[in-house]
Amino acid sequence: MNNTDLQNRKVKVIARGQGNVYPVYVERAKNAEIWDVEGNRYIDFGTGIAVCNTGHSHPKVIDAVKNQIDKFSHTCVMVNPYESAVELAEKLIEIAPGGSDKKAIFVTTGAEAVENCVKIARAHTGRRGVIAFNGGFHGRTNLTMALTGKITPYKHLFGPFPGDIFHAPFPIESHGISVNDSLKAIANLFKVDISPTDVAAIIVEPVQGEGGFYSAPTEFLVALRKLCDEHGIVLIADEIQTGFGRTGKMFNMEYSNVEPDLITMAKGIAGGFPISAVVGKSEIMDAPLPGGLGGTYGGSPVACTAALAVLEVIEEENLVQRSNEIGAIFNEKLTLLKNQHPELISDVRNKGAMIAIELMTDGDIEQPNSALTQAIIANAAKYGLVLLACGFYGNVIRFLPALTASNEIVEEGLEQFTKLFKSLC
């Protein structure tokens, strides 16, 4: 069987809406490398969209999962719970930013975590409105699409969306949007669209994921915290892509010393096993009545066990610091490439191992070069790479390497990326 045959089979039976970036079918994966069904090797700079922070098939995670499956695979944590779920909640509460007493819930996907944050915030405040930001991404369910601040491909054809959702600009200094501009826009919402006394929550990514890997300035997060405290609004930090060591801290909010009221966790939480969580201040988390939160597969015992192993690996292998080391290597090599092509690369940015380059046309940052971005992605597999794009205009290449990747693998991948980039210039 080859990639072409499998892709032909796939398009016949899987809806086109669930497309795939690469017609490359995985046969096995280990740490930072993938091999396809034809035996071709790829360095994975996508990690399943920031999921395999501990690398593919980490032995400790695999052993933990195998041991759990030998015991039982499912009872539903809402029917007959198990120690692994309790222990995982204890550990997530311990590592979550801020010193407040906290509680947790488990669901299955990042979108479910976001939806449950909104439910919890509304139950706690008795209010209806939610404010999100332009360029933000929060999921593909109906409510989370409404929160997402980008139409194509996430919202196109899928309306109508729930009401009482409002958007404000996200501060991006390089694109002329200051912190003050964003705060003024929120103040304008309070005057024009919804009273602050009707707002249940403000949700923000401390580093926008699909939006282009732009970091929220500390000044902005501090101002949001103050605003929420002033008006009794719940502050939700969406750390689904930034969590579990990805940005050089266990969670990105640690950089600002701002404690959110609720925080979403998913992706890197369990090394590829589906689980997500909401962790937040106890008095807020306990607002919904018993039975109001949960789901059949939420807090799967297999995924809980995997997540506990992931946390051990992060600590034992010092992966939070390793994230910074990997980010420094990327920054150095990509900055060199930027200096060689200043007319094409407007910015190299990273928080730990959440790394991006932004592409422009003829040295003009206001002319996003989505064509070059698409060409890079389309040709990446020929150079033995798995890469992802993002950005409001689709002109950002994002790098999400495994935090367990060796320097040799990282440097080999960057060398291949340099060759790929120069071949298209």
Backbone torsions as a table, in degrees:
resi	resn	phi	psi	omega
1	MET	NA	138.8	179.1
2	ASN	-123.3	173.8	-176.6
3	ASN	-61.8	-40.7	-177.8
4	THR	-63.5	-46.3	179.5
5	ASP	-61.1	-43.2	-179.7
6	LEU	-66.5	-38.4	177.9
7	GLN	-65.3	-39.4	177.1
8	ASN	-62.8	-40.7	176.9
9	ARG	-65.6	-40.3	-177.3
10	LYS	-62.2	-48.4	-175.0
11	VAL	-66.7	-19.7	178.1
12	LYS	-78.4	-24.3	-170.8
13	VAL	-123.4	-14.9	179.6
14	ILE	-113.4	130.0	-175.5
15	ALA	-55.7	143.7	-174.5
16	ARG	-63.6	-24.1	178.0
17	GLY	-61.4	-27.2	176.0
18	GLN	-98.4	68.1	-177.2
19	GLY	-76.2	176.9	175.9
20	ASN	-131.7	139.6	-177.2
21	VAL	-64.2	-43.2	-176.3
22	TYR	-121.8	136.7	170.8
23	PRO	-81.9	53.9	-176.5
24	VAL	-123.3	117.9	-172.8
25	TYR	-103.9	122.5	-171.3
26	VAL	-77.2	132.7	174.3
27	GLU	-101.4	-37.5	175.9
28	ARG	-160.0	161.5	178.5
29	ALA	-147.8	145.0	180.0
30	LYS	-145.5	123.0	179.3
31	ASN	53.7	-109.6	-175.7
32	ALA	-104.1	13.7	-175.7
33	GLU	-124.9	149.6	177.6
34	ILE	-128.7	142.9	172.1
35	TRP	-121.5	134.4	-179.3
36	ASP	-91.3	179.3	-175.1
37	VAL	-67.1	-13.6	177.0
38	GLU	-97.1	2.2	179.3
39	GLY	88.1	3.9	178.5
40	ASN	-74.5	142.9	-178.2
41	ARG	-104.8	141.2	178.9
42	TYR	-133.3	141.0	168.7
43	ILE	-88.0	125.0	-170.7
44	ASP	-94.5	104.5	175.3
45	PHE	-100.3	22.0	177.7
46	GLY	-120.6	-29.4	-179.7
47	THR	45.8	43.7	178.5
48	GLY	62.0	34.8	-176.2
49	ILE	65.1	63.2	173.9
50	ALA	63.8	27.5	-179.9
51	VAL	-92.0	-46.7	-173.8
52	CYS	-91.8	60.0	177.5
53	ASN	-58.7	-32.7	178.5
54	THR	-91.1	17.4	178.8
55	GLY	81.4	164.8	177.1
56	HIS	-73.2	132.4	171.1
57	SER	54.8	49.2	176.3
58	HIS	-60.9	131.2	-174.4
59	PRO	-55.1	-37.8	-177.9
60	LYS	-66.9	-38.9	179.0
61	VAL	-68.4	-44.8	-179.1
62	ILE	-62.9	-43.1	179.6
63	ASP	-62.7	-40.9	179.9
64	ALA	-63.5	-41.8	-179.3
65	VAL	-67.5	-43.3	179.2
66	LYS	-60.8	-41.9	179.5
67	ASN	-63.5	-41.0	179.7
68	GLN	-66.8	-43.0	-178.9
69	ILE	-61.4	-33.3	177.2
70	ASP	-64.3	-23.9	-178.9
71	LYS	-90.0	-59.4	174.9
72	PHE	-170.6	154.6	-175.6
73	SER	-107.3	-22.5	-176.6
74	HIS	-166.5	135.1	167.4
75	THR	-135.7	-12.7	-172.5
76	CYS	79.2	116.6	-177.2
77	VAL	-62.7	-19.3	178.6
78	MET	-87.3	-6.8	178.8
79	VAL	-110.0	-68.7	176.0
80	ASN	-122.0	96.7	-177.0
81	PRO	-73.7	-178.3	-172.2
82	TYR	-152.2	158.4	-172.4
83	GLU	-62.2	-35.5	-175.7
84	SER	-60.5	-34.5	178.6
85	ALA	-69.2	-42.0	178.5
86	VAL	-64.3	-45.1	-179.2
87	GLU	-63.9	-40.8	179.1
88	LEU	-64.6	-42.6	176.9
89	ALA	-59.5	-43.0	178.3
90	GLU	-58.8	-43.2	-177.4
91	LYS	-72.2	-38.8	179.1
92	LEU	-66.3	-39.1	176.7
93	ILE	-62.6	-38.5	-179.2
94	GLU	-65.8	-38.4	-175.0
95	ILE	-94.3	-8.5	-179.4
96	ALA	-66.6	145.7	-178.5
97	PRO	-61.4	141.6	174.1
98	GLY	96.7	158.3	-174.4
99	GLY	-101.0	4.2	-178.8
100	SER	-69.7	153.7	171.0
101	ASP	-62.3	136.0	-173.6
102	LYS	-132.1	160.0	169.5
103	LYS	-135.2	169.3	-176.5
104	ALA	-135.4	158.0	164.4
105	ILE	-132.3	157.8	177.5
106	PHE	-118.3	134.4	169.8
107	VAL	-131.1	-156.0	-169.0
108	THR	-114.6	-35.2	-175.1
109	THR	-125.8	164.5	176.3
110	GLY	-61.2	-41.7	179.0
111	ALA	-60.7	-40.4	177.1
112	GLU	-62.7	-38.4	178.3
113	ALA	-61.9	-44.0	178.9
114	VAL	-63.7	-46.9	179.8
115	GLU	-58.5	-40.6	-179.8
116	ASN	-69.6	-30.8	173.3
117	CYS	-60.3	-44.0	179.4
118	VAL	-64.4	-43.0	177.3
119	LYS	-58.7	-46.6	-178.1
120	ILE	-63.9	-44.7	-179.4
121	ALA	-62.8	-40.7	179.3
122	ARG	-68.5	-39.3	178.3
123	ALA	-65.2	-38.2	-177.8
124	HIS	-71.2	-41.5	-173.9
125	THR	-94.6	-21.8	-172.1
126	GLY	69.5	21.9	-177.2
127	ARG	-114.4	172.5	-170.7
128	ARG	-113.5	-35.4	-166.6
129	GLY	-81.4	150.9	174.2
130	VAL	-135.0	134.0	176.7
131	ILE	-108.0	129.0	175.6
132	ALA	-124.7	-172.0	-172.8
133	PHE	-128.1	148.9	176.1
134	ASN	-56.0	136.4	179.2
135	GLY	84.4	-10.2	-179.9
136	GLY	-72.2	152.9	175.0
137	PHE	-128.7	128.7	-177.0
138	HIS	-131.8	1.2	175.5
139	GLY	138.4	179.8	-174.7
140	ARG	-116.3	4.1	172.3
141	THR	-76.6	171.5	-173.1
142	ASN	-61.5	-46.7	179.6
143	LEU	-67.0	-43.7	-177.0
144	THR	-71.8	-27.4	170.5
145	MET	-63.2	-40.3	178.1
146	ALA	-61.2	-37.6	178.4
147	LEU	-72.0	-31.1	-178.0
148	THR	-65.0	136.0	-174.5
149	GLY	-101.8	43.7	179.2
150	LYS	-154.0	129.3	-175.1
151	ILE	-75.0	-64.4	-173.5
152	THR	-94.8	131.3	2.8
153	PRO	-95.2	3.0	-163.7
154	TYR	-77.4	-33.2	-172.9
155	LYS	-114.1	-15.1	-175.5
156	HIS	-60.9	127.8	177.3
157	LEU	81.7	-2.0	-168.5
158	PHE	-107.1	-0.7	-179.1
159	GLY	-72.0	173.9	3.2
160	PRO	-77.2	157.2	-179.8
161	PHE	-107.7	164.2	178.4
162	PRO	-59.2	150.1	177.0
163	GLY	-82.2	-178.0	176.6
164	ASP	64.6	26.4	174.0
165	ILE	-113.0	131.1	-176.0
166	PHE	-132.0	149.7	-178.2
167	HIS	-122.7	145.2	174.6
168	ALA	-128.4	158.1	177.8
169	PRO	-64.7	142.7	174.3
170	PHE	-90.2	134.3	-175.7
171	PRO	-70.0	118.6	176.8
172	ILE	-134.2	98.2	-172.6
173	GLU	-58.4	-39.3	-177.1
174	SER	-65.9	-20.0	178.1
175	HIS	-108.3	19.6	171.9
176	GLY	77.7	18.1	177.9
177	ILE	-112.2	109.1	-177.2
178	SER	-88.1	167.5	173.6
179	VAL	-57.8	-42.1	179.9
180	ASN	-63.0	-37.6	177.2
181	ASP	-60.5	-44.7	-179.2
182	SER	-65.1	-43.1	-179.5
183	LEU	-67.3	-36.7	175.9
184	LYS	-63.8	-37.4	179.5
185	ALA	-65.2	-38.5	176.6
186	ILE	-66.1	-42.4	176.9
187	ALA	-60.2	-36.1	177.9
188	ASN	-66.9	-39.3	175.4
189	LEU	-57.6	-41.8	-179.6
190	PHE	-64.7	-26.6	179.2
191	LYS	-87.9	-31.3	-168.1
192	VAL	-107.0	-41.8	-168.6
193	ASP	-112.0	-39.3	-176.2
194	ILE	-155.3	136.3	176.5
195	SER	-70.3	144.6	176.7
196	PRO	-59.2	-25.4	178.5
197	THR	-74.5	-6.4	174.5
198	ASP	-105.9	1.6	-177.5
199	VAL	-93.2	121.6	178.3
200	ALA	-81.1	-40.6	-171.2
201	ALA	-154.0	153.2	164.8
202	ILE	-117.1	127.3	-179.9
203	ILE	-113.4	133.4	-177.0
204	VAL	-143.5	140.5	168.2
205	GLU	-87.6	124.6	178.0
206	PRO	-64.8	-26.0	164.8
207	VAL	-133.3	119.5	-179.3
208	GLN	-64.9	131.4	-179.6
209	GLY	-83.4	-83.7	179.4
210	GLU	-60.4	-23.2	-178.6
211	GLY	-70.5	-15.8	175.5
212	GLY	128.3	15.6	177.2
213	PHE	63.5	38.8	173.5
214	TYR	-89.6	130.5	179.0
215	SER	-84.5	137.3	172.5
216	ALA	-72.4	124.7	178.3
217	PRO	-59.8	144.9	177.5
218	THR	-54.0	-41.0	178.6
219	GLU	-55.7	-37.8	-179.0
220	PHE	-70.6	-45.2	-179.8
221	LEU	-65.2	-38.3	176.4
222	VAL	-63.1	-41.6	179.8
223	ALA	-66.1	-39.2	177.2
224	LEU	-63.6	-41.7	178.1
225	ARG	-60.0	-44.3	179.7
226	LYS	-63.9	-42.2	-179.9
227	LEU	-62.9	-45.3	-179.9
228	CYS	-65.0	-40.8	178.2
229	ASP	-63.5	-39.6	-178.1
230	GLU	-63.5	-36.8	-172.6
231	HIS	-110.3	7.5	179.8
232	GLY	68.6	32.0	-178.9
233	ILE	-97.0	142.1	178.2
234	VAL	-81.6	127.6	177.4
235	LEU	-96.6	117.7	-179.6
236	ILE	-106.0	124.8	172.8
237	ALA	-101.0	116.7	176.7
238	ASP	-88.0	98.3	-178.9
239	GLU	-107.1	29.8	-176.7
240	ILE	-62.3	-41.7	-179.8
241	GLN	-93.0	-22.8	-174.5
242	THR	-92.7	-8.9	-171.7
243	GLY	-80.7	170.8	172.5
244	PHE	61.5	49.5	172.5
245	GLY	86.4	-5.3	-173.3
246	ARG	-59.0	-38.1	-172.2
247	THR	-104.4	17.9	179.2
248	GLY	88.5	0.8	167.6
249	LYS	-132.8	162.4	176.5
250	MET	-60.4	-42.4	172.5
251	PHE	-134.5	142.9	-172.3
252	ASN	-64.1	-29.1	-178.8
253	MET	-60.4	-18.0	178.8
254	GLU	-62.2	-28.5	179.8
255	TYR	-61.4	-33.7	-173.9
256	SER	-95.1	-11.1	-173.0
257	ASN	58.6	24.0	175.3
258	VAL	-96.4	125.6	177.4
259	GLU	-93.2	117.0	175.2
260	PRO	-74.2	161.6	174.6
261	ASP	-77.1	-38.9	178.1
262	LEU	-134.2	147.3	178.8
263	ILE	-137.1	134.2	177.0
264	THR	-94.0	141.8	179.2
265	MET	-134.7	136.1	176.2
266	ALA	-165.3	-144.1	178.6
267	LYS	40.2	-95.4	-173.4
268	GLY	-71.3	4.1	-173.0
269	ILE	-65.7	-32.8	-169.1
270	ALA	-139.9	23.1	172.9
271	GLY	63.7	24.4	176.6
272	GLY	113.1	-7.9	176.9
273	PHE	-91.0	134.3	-169.0
274	PRO	-73.4	112.6	173.8
275	ILE	-160.6	147.7	173.3
276	SER	-141.9	167.2	-175.8
277	ALA	-145.6	154.4	163.8
278	VAL	-117.1	127.9	175.2
279	VAL	-122.0	132.8	-178.5
280	GLY	-161.9	177.3	-179.5
281	LYS	-59.8	134.2	-170.4
282	SER	-54.8	-44.5	-175.6
283	GLU	-66.7	-25.5	176.8
284	ILE	-82.7	-45.3	-178.4
285	MET	-61.2	-30.5	-176.9
286	ASP	-86.5	5.0	-179.4
287	ALA	-64.3	-44.0	178.1
288	PRO	-67.1	149.3	178.9
289	LEU	-76.9	159.6	177.4
290	PRO	-53.4	133.2	-177.8
291	GLY	91.4	-10.3	-178.6
292	GLY	-79.1	-14.9	-179.2
293	LEU	-127.4	151.9	174.5
294	GLY	130.5	-163.3	-178.9
295	GLY	172.9	157.1	-173.7
296	THR	-55.2	-46.8	-174.9
297	TYR	-97.6	-2.3	-177.2
298	GLY	-60.2	130.7	-178.7
299	GLY	70.5	38.1	176.3
300	SER	-48.7	135.0	179.9
301	PRO	-61.3	-32.7	177.6
302	VAL	-66.9	-45.7	-179.1
303	ALA	-69.3	-37.7	176.6
304	CYS	-59.8	-43.7	179.4
305	THR	-63.9	-41.5	177.2
306	ALA	-62.2	-42.6	-179.1
307	ALA	-63.7	-39.7	177.1
308	LEU	-62.7	-39.1	177.3
309	ALA	-66.7	-40.0	178.2
310	VAL	-59.6	-44.4	179.5
311	LEU	-62.1	-37.6	176.5
312	GLU	-64.7	-43.2	-179.9
313	VAL	-63.1	-44.4	179.5
314	ILE	-57.0	-42.8	-179.3
315	GLU	-73.5	-48.2	-174.6
316	GLU	-66.1	-35.8	-177.6
317	GLU	-98.9	7.7	175.3
318	ASN	53.1	49.5	-172.1
319	LEU	-75.6	-20.6	176.1
320	VAL	-65.3	-46.8	176.0
321	GLN	-67.4	-36.9	179.8
322	ARG	-61.3	-34.0	176.1
323	SER	-57.2	-42.5	178.3
324	ASN	-67.0	-37.9	179.5
325	GLU	-65.2	-44.4	178.2
326	ILE	-64.7	-42.8	178.9
327	GLY	-59.4	-37.7	179.6
328	ALA	-65.6	-39.0	177.6
329	ILE	-63.9	-47.1	178.7
330	PHE	-60.1	-46.0	-176.7
331	ASN	-60.5	-42.6	-179.5
332	GLU	-63.4	-48.9	-176.3
333	LYS	-69.1	-40.4	-178.1
334	LEU	-74.8	-31.1	175.0
335	THR	-66.3	-38.3	174.6
336	LEU	-59.9	-42.8	177.9
337	LEU	-64.7	-39.5	177.3
338	LYS	-61.5	-42.8	179.6
339	ASN	-64.6	-28.8	177.9
340	GLN	-80.2	-23.6	-178.0
341	HIS	-134.0	61.6	-176.6
342	PRO	-65.8	-18.1	179.4
343	GLU	-80.9	-12.5	-176.0
344	LEU	-113.7	-33.2	-176.6
345	ILE	-108.0	113.1	-178.6
346	SER	-85.9	-26.2	-174.1
347	ASP	-159.6	143.1	167.6
348	VAL	-118.6	125.5	-178.0
349	ARG	-141.4	149.0	176.2
350	ASN	-157.1	146.4	162.9
351	LYS	-119.3	107.2	-174.0
352	GLY	57.8	-129.9	-179.1
353	ALA	-98.7	30.2	169.2
354	MET	-108.1	96.4	-162.0
355	ILE	-122.7	144.8	179.9
356	ALA	-150.0	152.2	164.3
357	ILE	-123.4	138.6	-179.9
358	GLU	-105.9	132.4	-174.2
359	LEU	-107.5	139.5	-178.4
360	MET	-133.3	176.6	-178.7
361	THR	-115.0	128.3	174.2
362	ASP	52.6	37.8	175.5
363	GLY	72.8	11.8	-177.7
364	ASP	-109.3	108.2	-177.4
365	ILE	-62.3	-22.0	178.4
366	GLU	-83.3	2.8	173.4
367	GLN	-116.5	83.3	-177.6
368	PRO	-62.8	135.9	-175.7
369	ASN	-98.2	74.6	179.4
370	SER	-72.0	-26.2	180.0
371	ALA	-65.5	-45.1	177.8
372	LEU	-65.5	-39.2	177.8
373	THR	-59.1	-47.1	179.6
374	GLN	-63.4	-37.7	179.5
375	ALA	-66.4	-39.0	178.0
376	ILE	-62.4	-46.7	179.9
377	ILE	-63.5	-42.6	-177.0
378	ALA	-63.9	-28.4	-175.9
379	ASN	-105.0	0.5	-174.9
380	ALA	-59.7	-42.3	-176.4
381	ALA	-61.8	-30.7	178.2
382	LYS	-64.5	-23.6	179.5
383	TYR	-102.9	13.7	176.4
384	GLY	71.0	35.6	-177.4
385	LEU	-127.8	149.6	166.1
386	VAL	-113.4	117.5	-178.3
387	LEU	-127.8	158.8	178.1
388	LEU	-128.9	149.5	174.1
389	ALA	-106.9	164.5	173.1
390	CYS	-162.9	-167.7	177.7
391	GLY	107.6	147.6	-179.2
392	PHE	-55.7	-34.1	179.8
393	TYR	-110.2	12.6	179.1
394	GLY	64.7	33.8	-175.5
395	ASN	-120.7	24.5	-179.6
396	VAL	-122.2	131.0	170.6
397	ILE	-95.0	125.4	179.1
398	ARG	-109.5	144.4	179.5
399	PHE	-120.4	124.6	-179.1
400	LEU	-130.9	66.6	-176.9
401	PRO	-69.6	156.3	173.0
402	ALA	-61.3	138.9	179.2
403	LEU	-73.0	-10.3	176.5
404	THR	-94.6	-0.2	-178.7
405	ALA	-65.1	140.7	177.5
406	SER	-76.1	160.3	175.3
407	ASN	-58.5	-37.4	-177.9
408	GLU	-63.5	-43.3	179.5
409	ILE	-67.1	-43.3	179.4
410	VAL	-59.7	-47.3	-177.5
411	GLU	-68.1	-37.0	176.0
412	GLU	-62.2	-44.8	179.2
413	GLY	-62.7	-41.0	178.7
414	LEU	-67.4	-34.5	175.6
415	GLU	-64.2	-42.1	177.6
416	GLN	-66.4	-38.7	178.1
417	PHE	-63.5	-40.6	178.2
418	THR	-60.7	-42.9	177.7
419	LYS	-62.4	-45.2	179.4
420	LEU	-59.5	-48.3	-178.0
421	PHE	-61.0	-47.0	-176.1
422	LYS	-68.2	-27.9	178.9
423	SER	-69.0	-19.3	-177.2
424	LEU	-104.7	-4.1	-178.4
425	CYS	-83.2	NA	NA
